[in-house]
Amino acid sequence: MNSRVLVASRATKRFEDWEDDFEGAGFTETRFTCRDRDGLIALIREYNPGLLVIGSGFYKSATPYMTGRLLDIFPKLNVAAVSAGEYPDDLAMYFIVNGARSYVTMNDGRREFRKA
């Protein structure tokens, strides 16, 4: 298993407190970025993460669609979408439709975050 996590979010500071949870799940290296589109694609190529955690609002309401586009480029990429704030449930389901393996909201708490 690739032990690298890449967290793509506009609120990277909010995720830094969760780094221990990644380590507890077997991920030993974590990087945080707010790079957009081409920069994110280049970073995924360079870093080769075993898990991409993408903030639900990274591309605003187009994040589920953009998740699908990332998976078109990197079909074996394991993507988990995480809502660090309010995100509409009717849009959240599109993360799964577009290929994300899991979706969780931080409002569900750390236990649910670890499961996801």
N, C-alpha and C positions, 0 to 999 in steps of 0.2 A: 504494500500500500504506500502510495506517495504521501509523505507526512507534512506537506506544505499546505497552508491555508492562505488564500488571498481574499481580503475583505474589501469590497468596493462599495463605498458609501459616501454620501455628502456629510455624514455625521460620524467620521471615523473615531473621534474621541469617545463617543458613546459605546463603541464596540471594544475599545481597548481593555475595559474592565472584564470582558468576557474571555480574554486570552487563556486564562486558566482552564476554562471549559473546553477549549479546543485541545489543549495539552492533555486533559483528562480523557479525551476521545482518541488520543494517539497521534495528534498532530503536533509536531515539535517546532515547526517554523511558521510564524504568522507575519504577514505583511499587510499593511493598510494602505489604501489608495483612494483618491478621489479623481483620478485620471478619467477623462471622458473618451468615448468611442475608440478612435485609432490608438490613443495612448494606452487604453485598457487592453486592447487586442495585443499590442506590442508587449505589454507587461505580462500578459498570460503566456505568450510565446516564450518570453525570456525566463519567467519564474516557474512555469510548468506546475501549477498548483494541483494537488489532489482534490481540493475542494475550493470552489469559488462561493463565497457568501456575498450576496448582493443585496444591498438595502433596497427595500421596495420602492422608495421614492427617488432612486438614483437617476432615472430618466423621467421622473414625474409619472404620469399615468401610462407612459409608453414602456415602462420597465419590463412588464411581462413579455411584450413583443420583442424588445431588445434582448431579453434573455434567450428567446428562441433564435434570434439572429446569431448570438454568440455560440449557441449550440450547433448552428449550421456550420460555423467555422471550426468549432472544437467539439465534435459529436461525442467524445468520451468524457468530456468535462462534467464533473459532479457539481451541480449548482443547487445551493440552498438559498431561498429568498427569505429575508428577515425584515420585518417591519419594526423600526425603532420608534415609531409613533403611530399616529392614526393613519390607517390605509383601508379603503372600502373593501368589505368582504366580497362584493360582486366583482371587483377587479382582481383580488388576490387569487381567486380560482384560476385565472389565466396564467399564473406562473406554472402551475401543474400542466395545464393544457399545452403550454409552450415548452415543456420539457424539464422544468426544475423538478428535482427529486423530492424536495420538501419546501414547506412554507410555514413559518412560525412568526408570531408577533411577540415582541419582548413584553407586551402587556400580559402574556400568558405566564410569565415568570421563568426563572432559570431552569427549573425542572423540565418544563416543556421544551425550552431551548436546547437542552442537552439531548433530549429524545430526538429532536429534529436533526 
